[in-house]
């Protein structure tokens, strides 16, 4: 008889939710993870610390209040790393306690150490002492997450040349910084350090940044970041990064040289699968360490599942949680609905970006007609109250059946506001619902009504022409 009905390797968002879901079904469950990584990368070096750091930056710099109190307004003049990390350490500590409590309340056995496959049903647990013990299970879920990808040509030291994990260990706020990579993580940290007053240069080999987002939103973000003295070097590739006594020198293939106090690489993520001995379970990973799964999150070996960042896109904490739950239900033949394709994307730059559905470019490429309705925060009473004159909400509306094809938000609370649009879209609602709905006043949610009125007025003009 196996030791457990289900064994989960990794306790991040996907692994944790999978374990609890299986336990709620009355199954015996165990979770294996390193003692210093309970909660996974998300809690310790990813989602939670970076978003908490962002809140500390916004609070201490007073950035969001400058429209009201002047451009020189600042809550604290000399912001230290200790100021920034105090809040992060508090939140991370509390989140770890919450996860430990949830696992204990649901009678999930927690084993401290690392796991590797011995055979398709057995995992060898290596404890901190170096001793190994075998754990067997009917079903196994791999939820090991990812680590930052590191180019072999770069000599990372964790102090002046860093990846997105050890940027949280900075000893001081750098006066200047080069960020290599204009993806989600790179742009989040670029906006944070720019808000702190660092002179940031972003180097990206592609022609632009965040190409999954609405182009108007990206232009707004670019304008806002340039206002904070961020320099963009698009279409550029790093040839070398040199470490000197007084900082770093980033040399681009075009011949440009960028001196800075520090360099942060944000060059994608690598699946944490190289120590799992996957071949002993009959599995393999791709060159980026990712595991292929089907629509139920099953691997090639039917009783082994994989969820979260280790399976690739979209690699978000929110989707990982749902993947974990769905995998556990499927493993034990519990009915589970298919994950909705309307998944919101949240990007915690300063200001925030969030969207659900398709962009204007995607709709145009697919030859789908649409009308645009826009609301700008500066036109809302709540926008004036909070001092956000940059924010906007955009609705993309079908002129044929008046349903929402996409919702795009930029500004304060964007990642919260997007769920209103997601709910309307998910329920098949139309723009008329938003026109007729009553929103609290003054709120940012009122932007939905303003944008809906803008769109329906345009649709009315088109109808008059027909």
Buried (B, 14 or more C-beta within 10 A) or exposed (E): EBBBBBBBBBBBBBBBBBBBBBBBBEBBBBBBBBEEBBBBBBBBBBBBBBBBBBBBBBBBBBBBBBBEEEEEBBEEEEBEEEBBBEBBEEBBEEBBEEBBEBBEEBEBBBBBBBBBBBEBBBBBBBEEEEEEEEBBBBBBBBBBBBBBBBEEEBEBEEEBBBBBBBBBEBEEBBEBBBBBBBBBBBBBBBBBBBBBBBBBBBBBBEEBBBEEBBBBBBEBBBEBBEEBEBEBBEEBEBBEBBEEEEBBBBBBEEEEEBBBBBBBBBBBBBBBBEEBBBEBBEBEBEEBBBBBBEEBBBBEBEBBBBBBBBBBEEBBBBBBBBBBBBBBBBBBEBEBEEBEEBBBBBBBBBBBBBBBBBBBEBBEEEEEEBBBBBBBBBBBEBBBEBBBBBBBBBBBBBEEEBBBBBBBBBBBBBBBBBBBBBEBBBEEBBBEBBBEBEBEEBBBBBBBBBBBBBBBEBBEEEEEEE
